[in-house]
Amino acid sequence: MVHEFKVRETLGTIEEDVEEIYDRLASIEQAIEELGESSIKARAESYWMAHIDGALMNRGGWLGGSFITLQDTIQEIEELLMEEGD
């Protein structure tokens, strides 16, 4: 059995790191936008940026996506807390 402290610590690490990833994606998107080439930005957003977002939290609401997302993994980890309470 995993201890509650370790589960909460893991969830906190994931949350912090995911925010950093999204911050970096926003920074990349802004840098591309500053080039003034909207077609490059549109392709990046529609393809690789959508894949990254879709695999994490799917904040963009993309169709399709990963079979198992980070959100699914978070839910599995949270279930460990429920199991420990049983």
VMD Tcl script that draws the C-alpha trace (Angstrom):
set ca {
  {0.00 0.00 0.00}
  {1.21 3.47 -0.86}
  {1.19 5.98 1.98}
  {-1.12 8.98 1.73}
  {1.79 11.39 2.09}
  {3.60 9.88 -0.90}
  {0.43 9.96 -3.01}
  {-0.19 13.62 -2.20}
  {3.47 14.46 -2.81}
  {3.33 12.74 -6.20}
  {0.14 14.58 -7.17}
  {1.74 17.89 -6.16}
  {4.82 17.19 -8.26}
  {2.68 16.30 -11.26}
  {0.57 19.44 -10.86}
  {3.63 21.70 -10.65}
  {5.39 20.07 -13.58}
  {2.30 20.11 -15.79}
  {1.89 23.84 -15.16}
  {5.51 24.34 -16.14}
  {4.95 22.39 -19.36}
  {1.91 24.50 -20.21}
  {3.86 27.68 -19.40}
  {6.64 26.54 -21.76}
  {4.12 25.72 -24.49}
  {2.62 29.20 -24.13}
  {6.10 30.70 -24.39}
  {6.84 28.71 -27.54}
  {3.49 29.67 -29.03}
  {4.18 33.36 -28.33}
  {7.65 33.12 -29.90}
  {6.18 31.56 -33.04}
  {3.41 34.16 -33.11}
  {6.01 36.95 -32.98}
  {7.38 35.71 -36.31}
  {4.18 37.00 -37.88}
  {3.68 33.81 -39.90}
  {0.17 32.71 -38.97}
  {0.36 29.51 -41.06}
  {3.34 28.25 -39.05}
  {1.54 28.99 -35.79}
  {-1.66 27.33 -37.02}
  {0.17 24.14 -37.99}
  {2.04 24.01 -34.67}
  {-1.19 24.50 -32.72}
  {-3.08 21.95 -34.79}
  {-0.48 19.23 -34.70}
  {2.31 18.87 -32.19}
  {0.97 21.34 -29.62}
  {-2.43 19.64 -29.77}
  {-0.76 16.25 -29.27}
  {1.07 17.46 -26.17}
  {-2.07 19.07 -24.73}
  {-4.19 16.04 -25.64}
  {-1.79 13.73 -23.84}
  {-1.77 15.88 -20.72}
  {-4.98 17.64 -19.66}
  {-6.61 18.43 -23.02}
  {-7.27 22.02 -22.00}
  {-7.87 22.87 -25.65}
  {-10.71 20.36 -25.91}
  {-9.12 18.61 -28.88}
  {-10.95 15.71 -30.48}
  {-9.15 12.39 -30.36}
  {-6.10 12.39 -28.15}
  {-4.20 9.81 -26.20}
  {-5.65 6.51 -25.15}
  {-4.38 7.14 -21.61}
  {-3.90 10.78 -20.66}
  {-2.17 12.38 -17.73}
  {-5.63 13.09 -16.33}
  {-6.32 9.33 -16.36}
  {-3.07 8.73 -14.49}
  {-3.97 11.38 -11.91}
  {-7.32 9.68 -11.35}
  {-5.58 6.33 -10.85}
  {-3.25 7.89 -8.29}
  {-6.19 9.55 -6.50}
  {-7.88 6.14 -6.30}
  {-4.96 4.99 -4.16}
  {-6.17 7.45 -1.52}
  {-9.64 5.96 -1.65}
  {-8.28 2.42 -1.37}
  {-6.20 3.39 1.64}
  {-9.33 4.80 3.32}
  {-11.16 1.46 2.93}
}
mol new
graphics top color blue
foreach p $ca { graphics top sphere $p radius 0.5 }
foreach p [lrange $ca 0 end-1] q [lrange $ca 1 end] { graphics top cylinder $p $q radius 0.2 }
display resetview
